[in-house]
Amino acid sequence: MNKETILTVVLQQNFRARDRDVEKIVDATLEAVGYEYENESYVRAGSDKEFRPIPAPQYKKDYASRFIRVNRESAYAHGRDRVKKGTVWFILRRLPAKEASTSVSLPGEPNDRWLHVQRLCKECGSILKEYVPESWIADGGIVFLEKVEK
């Protein structure tokens, strides 16, 4: 079962909540239980040769489910310093700092926007999740990518 199927079933229950809020709840629940999506290609970024740069999406709501390359070292990481310059990440969601996991305290204002990203570690094979500031998009610290079909 994939996220879209789960979301469709939950939305059919006619909860008294906006569809956007229900989607956030489903995302948070799947993340909390460590749900593995059926298609793991989103975490297996592969080599940089499999991607080409594209312009940032017109609407910020479209940032989720996109690949990015981080073009700077992160001064902040909630675990080990794992956001390295040149690494390719998959955007899980865009969120304000105040909505981040309760175990994570993101720097800056509570309404500053962050991107929750993940990738597959090539050394240990585990899935790494981090937060990077959305402000890096404007100053070239993040470049959006698309997979090149072979």
N, C-alpha and C positions, 0 to 999 in steps of 0.2 A: 504494500500500500504506500502511495506517495503522498506528499504534502497536499497536492491539489485535491485528491480524493478525500483526505481527512477534512480539509477545509470545506468542501462541498457538503459532506455529511453533517458537519457541525452547523453550517449555515442553514441547512434544512430544518434544524430544530427550532427555528424562529425565536431565538433568545431576544430579549429586549436590549439589544446592543447594536451599535453600528457595525457594518461589515468589516470596516477597517479595524475596529477594536477586537472583533472576533479573530481576525487574522493575526493580530499581535499576540493574542492569548494562545492561539495554536502554535505560533512560532516559539514563544517562550516555553510552552509545555514540551514541545519536541526537543528544544535545546536542553531543558532541565533533565530530561530522561536520557539524553545522549542518543537520540534517534539517528540512525544512519539512513540516509535517503537511498532509494533503490539504485539510483544512478550516481556512482561515486566519482564520475569524471569531473565534477565541480571542485573536488579537492586535489585531484591529480593534475596539477598545472603542467608538468612536463618541462621541456626546455623552452627557452625564450624564442627559439626558431619556430615554434608552433603558434606564435601569436604575432599580430601586427597592431600597431597603435591606431586608435580611433578617437574621434572627438568625444568629450564627455556628453552623456545623454542630456537632452534639452531640459527634462524635468528631473528634479532631485529624487522623486519617488521611483524613478527608473534605475537608480544606482544599484539596488539590490539585484543579486544574481548576475553580476558582471565581474569580469576579471580585471585586475589592476596590477600595475607594476609600481612599486614604491621606489622613488628615486632619491631617498635620503635615509639616513640612519634615524631610528626612533630614539628620542631622548626619554621616552616613556614606554614601558611595557609592564603589564600587570603580573607577568610571571618572570621568566628569564628574559634577557634582552634578545628577542627573537625576530624583531622586525629589522631585517638587514637591507641595505641599499641594493636595488636591482632584483629583489625577490618578487615573484608573482603570487598574488593572493586572490581569493574569491570573496566577494562581498556578500555577507549573510543578510545584513540589514543596516539601515541608517537610523541613529537614535540620538536623543539628547543625553548629555552626561548623567543627568539625574535618573534616567531609565536603565542604566547599565546594571549588570548583576550586583546584588547587594554586597558581594565580597570584593567588588572592585570600586575604587574611588578614583574617578577620572579627574585630572587637573582642569582648572579653568572654571568658567561660569557653569551653573547647572543646566542652562539651555544651550550651551555650545554643542554643536553636532559632531558626532563621531561615527565612524564606519566600523562595524563589527565584521572582521575578516577572518578567513581561515585558509590554511594550506596544508599539504601533506609534507612532512619533514622528510627530506631525502636521506638523512643520516640514520634516523631511528624508525621511520615509517609511521610515526604517530601523527594525529591530526592536531595541528597547532591553531589556537584561536587567539586573536589579539584585537586591540582597538587602535585605530589610527585617526588623527584629526581630519575632519572633512575639509578644513581650511587649506590643507595641502593641495587640493585640486586646483585652486585658484593660482597658487604660486609655483605650479609645476612639480610639486613633490609626489604627485600621483598621476599616472597616465592610464587611461582606460585602454583595454585590449580586447581583441576578438580572436577566437581560435581560427587558425587557417586550416581549412579542410585539405587533406592530402589526397 
